[in-house]
Amino acid sequence: MDLRRLSSFLAVVEEEHFGRAAARLFLSPAAVTGHVQQLEREFGTSLLKRNPVVPTPAGRRLVSHARALLAAANAAMDDVSEVAQGAAPQRPLRVGVMGHGSAEVTPAAVSAFRRARPDVPLSLVQLTFTEHCSALREDRVDVAFVRPLIQEEGIEVDVLTTEQRIVAVSAASSLADAAREGVRLADIIDLPYLRLAPHTPRPFSAYLYFGAGERRGLDYALTPQDCLTSVAAGRGAGSALKSFARFYPWPGTAYVPVLDAPWAHSVLATRAGDPNPEVRIFRALTVALARELGPIASQ
């Protein structure tokens, strides 16, 4: 597959205009049109609708692959150039994961990277609730699957899932009876939520407590396992994204949807402008997979 054709196709999708795409790429409109037509012949289907210029269903599917392939190609150029210039050996790509990360996207991204870059070591680092950005800032991980959405200087994020909120309560709680029909914020805002360490970043504490002030349970929680052990024992409540329930079935707990709470995001966070080509490859693969798995991962 010709990367120039993919680049032209992607530019047309992003600019929504053949002429603007051509100007951006310093090509003639005829050349860009030819690239798209060649891709359509190669795939045997229409990729773009005209007037207005929007991708077809096949074109939308190709967009995510095109971004990943172009990012991987650029990273490969940088990687080979570094070796040619006597750069230091490649260190492992360190992937931080808070809890269950971004549902099905996280294991899919790790597997895809290992297939695409089998010679690059990859290590998984389990993050606690206090390590929203600190693991990145302190260079302990290179990428991090965390929640909720981060808006911090020096940190770039890609939103991977957008999910309904749930609360985790003891199975003996009266709220457990609402696990099917759900509850409203007014029903759960004053629950005795589990305590967080004092140095927990404010975005995460606001996320856990649905934006309200801290409602202290009896126990501290640093990990999902801490949280669920205490919840099952009736020593406090927890909150999470809906996918949490699929990854952490736990005896003695019930997961209750919060019907009117704003949906929240899980994200892939990286250091802004990180020159590591493996970070760019991992990021491109993850974003492409998130688009494909979105309906599954956000259930």
C-alpha positions as MATLAB code, in Angstrom:
seq = 'MDLRRLSSFLAVVEEEHFGRAAARLFLSPAAVTGHVQQLEREFGTSLLKRNPVVPTPAGRRLVSHARALLAAANAAMDDVSEVAQGAAPQRPLRVGVMGHGSAEVTPAAVSAFRRARPDVPLSLVQLTFTEHCSALREDRVDVAFVRPLIQEEGIEVDVLTTEQRIVAVSAASSLADAAREGVRLADIIDLPYLRLAPHTPRPFSAYLYFGAGERRGLDYALTPQDCLTSVAAGRGAGSALKSFARFYPWPGTAYVPVLDAPWAHSVLATRAGDPNPEVRIFRALTVALARELGPIASQ';
ca = [
       0.000    0.000    0.000;
       1.479    3.335   -1.104;
       1.901    5.665    1.872;
       1.630    8.721   -0.391;
      -1.852    7.651   -1.383;
      -2.806    7.141    2.255;
      -1.426   10.572    3.113;
      -3.495   12.190    0.347;
      -6.619   10.301    1.391;
      -6.204   11.307    5.030;
      -5.607   14.958    4.115;
      -8.817   15.040    2.065;
     -10.776   13.526    4.966;
      -9.361   16.047    7.436;
      -9.715   19.066    5.149;
     -13.069   17.924    3.702;
     -11.892   19.359    0.379;
      -9.590   18.104   -2.384;
      -8.133   21.552   -3.140;
      -7.274   22.344    0.492;
      -5.752   18.890    0.904;
      -3.608   19.453   -2.189;
      -2.401   22.829   -0.895;
      -1.536   21.298    2.476;
       0.530   18.560    0.806;
       2.091   20.876   -1.815;
       0.585   18.742   -4.583;
      -1.753   19.480   -7.441;
      -5.467   18.728   -6.963;
      -5.196   16.260   -9.849;
      -2.440   14.348   -8.048;
      -4.466   14.102   -4.832;
      -7.554   13.012   -6.762;
      -5.465   10.402   -8.552;
      -4.110    9.048   -5.269;
      -7.616    8.612   -3.861;
      -8.878    6.973   -7.049;
      -5.924    4.563   -7.028;
      -6.734    3.592   -3.426;
     -10.386    3.035   -4.347;
      -9.335    0.742   -7.193;
      -6.976   -1.091   -4.855;
      -9.713   -1.688   -2.280;
     -12.415   -2.228   -4.868;
     -14.831    0.191   -3.202;
     -15.614    3.890   -2.887;
     -13.795    5.562    0.005;
     -15.077    9.138   -0.273;
     -18.383   10.738   -1.120;
     -18.248   13.976   -3.071;
     -20.332   17.124   -2.520;
     -19.835   17.244    0.397;
     -16.548   15.392    0.784;
     -17.050   12.824    3.548;
     -15.733    9.268    3.971;
     -17.937    6.292    3.165;
     -18.261    3.537    5.807;
     -15.245    1.833    4.199;
     -13.405    5.151    4.160;
     -14.098    5.721    7.866;
     -12.625    2.318    8.623;
      -9.559    3.134    6.529;
      -8.979    6.451    8.336;
      -7.934    4.776   11.582;
      -5.638    2.345    9.764;
      -4.129    5.166    7.676;
      -3.254    7.200   10.764;
      -1.666    4.171   12.433;
       0.303    3.191    9.326;
       1.602    6.712    8.689;
       2.581    7.157   12.331;
       4.347    3.803   12.297;
       6.188    4.696    9.093;
       7.361    8.033   10.510;
       8.454    6.352   13.711;
      10.333    3.689   11.754;
      12.239    6.399    9.879;
      13.228    8.029   13.157;
      14.168    4.688   14.691;
      16.423    3.638   11.818;
      17.977    7.100   11.697;
      18.817    6.915   15.404;
      20.527    3.542   14.944;
      22.481    4.845   11.963;
      23.665    7.760   14.081;
      24.822    5.492   16.895;
      21.936    6.087   19.267;
      21.723    4.170   22.544;
      19.978    0.773   22.508;
      16.177    0.819   22.711;
      14.897    0.702   26.286;
      11.624   -1.073   27.090;
       8.382    0.762   26.418;
       6.819    1.160   29.857;
       3.018    1.085   29.799;
       1.239    2.313   32.918;
      -2.242    0.951   33.608;
      -4.593    2.319   36.261;
      -7.075   -0.371   37.248;
      -8.510   -2.018   34.146;
      -7.213    0.777   31.940;
      -9.474    1.522   28.978;
     -11.473   -1.701   28.991;
     -10.876   -3.915   25.924;
      -8.722   -1.242   24.266;
      -5.817   -1.754   26.682;
      -5.052   -5.465   26.076;
      -5.757   -5.021   22.360;
      -3.231   -2.163   22.133;
      -0.575   -4.088   24.052;
      -1.045   -7.138   21.806;
      -1.002   -5.030   18.629;
       2.211   -3.291   19.670;
       3.922   -6.583   20.485;
       2.979   -7.925   17.047;
       4.052   -4.728   15.271;
       7.297   -4.280   17.244;
       8.393   -7.757   18.397;
      11.981   -6.616   18.986;
      10.982   -3.830   21.401;
      10.646   -4.929   25.041;
       7.359   -3.877   26.669;
       6.713   -3.775   30.392;
       3.408   -3.203   32.177;
       3.378   -0.996   35.276;
       0.339   -1.081   37.564;
      -0.607    2.452   38.646;
      -2.446    3.411   41.811;
      -5.125    6.092   42.131;
      -2.426    8.604   43.144;
      -0.466    8.245   39.895;
      -2.674   10.156   37.522;
       0.211   12.102   35.950;
       3.083   11.613   38.361;
       4.319    8.374   36.789;
       4.682   10.193   33.456;
       6.208   13.338   34.951;
       8.720   11.303   36.947;
       9.648    9.202   33.884;
       8.497    5.933   35.436;
       6.232    5.130   32.474;
       6.129    6.235   28.837;
       2.384    5.963   28.255;
      -0.442    5.614   30.766;
      -4.017    4.333   30.590;
      -5.775    6.437   33.218;
      -9.072    8.093   34.047;
     -10.683   10.578   33.997;
      -9.723   13.109   31.292;
      -6.505   14.990   32.179;
      -5.885   18.632   31.388;
      -2.341   19.242   32.588;
       0.513   21.231   31.088;
       3.063   18.977   29.445;
       0.641   16.046   29.136;
      -1.123   14.993   25.935;
      -4.173   12.749   26.034;
      -6.226   10.701   23.611;
      -9.764    9.895   24.733;
     -10.293    6.156   24.293;
     -13.651    5.373   25.927;
     -16.630    7.434   27.064;
     -18.746    5.529   29.553;
     -21.653    5.636   31.928;
     -20.788    5.969   35.627;
     -21.571    3.332   38.239;
     -21.293    3.039   42.004;
     -19.993   -0.040   43.783;
     -21.864   -0.843   46.993;
     -22.093   -3.764   49.356;
     -24.480   -6.474   48.224;
     -26.172   -6.019   51.614;
     -26.896   -2.335   50.899;
     -30.438   -1.245   50.054;
     -28.973    0.361   46.914;
     -27.962   -3.066   45.613;
     -31.617   -3.692   44.737;
     -31.339   -0.937   42.115;
     -28.573   -2.690   40.151;
     -30.928   -3.223   37.194;
     -32.889    0.024   37.026;
     -30.175    2.363   38.302;
     -30.155    5.342   40.672;
     -29.785    9.095   40.390;
     -27.024   11.341   41.725;
     -29.226   12.580   44.535;
     -29.471    8.995   45.793;
     -25.727    8.384   46.030;
     -23.946   11.735   46.339;
     -23.762   11.516   50.146;
     -22.615    7.927   50.404;
     -19.558    7.289   52.623;
     -17.127    6.872   49.739;
     -13.788    5.272   50.443;
     -10.998    7.631   51.387;
      -8.152    8.538   49.066;
      -4.541    9.280   49.960;
      -3.917   13.013   50.634;
      -1.667   13.338   47.564;
      -4.285   11.933   45.168;
      -4.634   14.353   42.223;
      -7.739   16.502   42.428;
      -9.135   15.360   39.040;
      -9.297   11.795   40.309;
     -10.865   12.660   43.666;
     -13.459   14.841   41.911;
     -14.161   11.917   39.588;
     -14.554    9.430   42.443;
     -16.886   11.703   44.435;
     -18.916   12.899   41.408;
     -17.608   16.434   41.868;
     -18.841   16.736   45.450;
     -16.743   17.097   48.563;
     -15.151   14.020   50.046;
     -17.513   11.652   51.884;
     -15.231    9.531   53.985;
     -15.712    5.833   54.497;
     -13.718    3.849   57.006;
     -10.920    2.668   54.705;
      -8.352    4.121   52.310;
      -8.219    2.816   48.740;
      -5.209    2.952   46.411;
      -6.192    0.194   43.965;
      -9.411   -1.396   42.676;
      -8.705   -4.423   44.849;
      -8.492   -2.204   47.958;
     -11.742   -0.566   46.967;
     -13.701   -3.751   46.359;
     -12.469   -5.515   49.484;
     -13.720   -2.603   51.586;
     -16.969   -2.228   49.637;
     -17.821   -5.904   50.121;
     -17.212   -5.478   53.840;
     -19.601   -2.510   53.980;
     -16.855   -0.055   54.919;
     -17.551    2.446   52.141;
     -18.689    2.864   48.553;
     -16.729    3.280   45.347;
     -17.432    4.627   41.885;
     -16.153    3.723   38.445;
     -16.838    3.525   34.733;
     -19.402    0.972   33.547;
     -16.735   -1.330   32.054;
     -15.250   -1.759   35.551;
     -18.017   -4.240   36.347;
     -16.945   -6.527   33.482;
     -13.339   -6.647   34.627;
     -13.883   -6.830   38.401;
     -16.728   -9.189   39.313;
     -16.375   -9.317   43.089;
     -18.271  -11.402   45.671;
     -20.305   -9.285   48.071;
     -20.515   -6.231   45.819;
     -23.152   -4.784   43.508;
     -22.660   -2.311   40.648;
     -25.402    0.248   40.197;
     -25.689    2.583   37.154;
     -25.945    6.300   37.949;
     -28.462    7.458   35.366;
     -27.971   11.218   35.446;
     -24.232   11.455   36.158;
     -22.156   12.893   33.302;
     -20.428   10.153   31.350;
     -16.662   10.078   31.889;
     -13.592    9.228   29.830;
     -10.663    6.890   30.042;
      -7.592    8.186   28.216;
      -4.109    7.349   27.023;
      -1.740    9.952   28.464;
       1.759   10.702   27.157;
       4.366   13.382   27.699;
       3.817   16.242   25.267;
       6.219   16.096   22.346;
       7.848   12.836   23.474;
      10.420   12.058   20.742;
      10.436    8.308   21.432;
       9.225    6.702   18.167;
       7.846    3.716   20.075;
       5.557    6.029   22.034;
       4.206    7.430   18.775;
       3.659    3.930   17.372;
       1.892    2.756   20.530;
      -0.237    5.886   20.600;
      -1.248    5.549   16.932;
      -2.130    1.872   17.312;
      -4.138    2.546   20.473;
      -6.144    5.387   18.959;
      -6.902    3.296   15.861;
      -8.046    0.356   18.002;
     -10.161    2.614   20.224;
     -12.075    3.782   17.162;
     -12.685    0.188   16.093;
     -13.553   -1.142   19.564;
     -15.407    1.944   20.780;
     -18.913    0.450   20.803;
     -17.576   -2.634   22.643;
     -15.221   -0.909   25.061;
     -17.794    1.699   26.096;
     -20.648   -0.721   26.794;
];
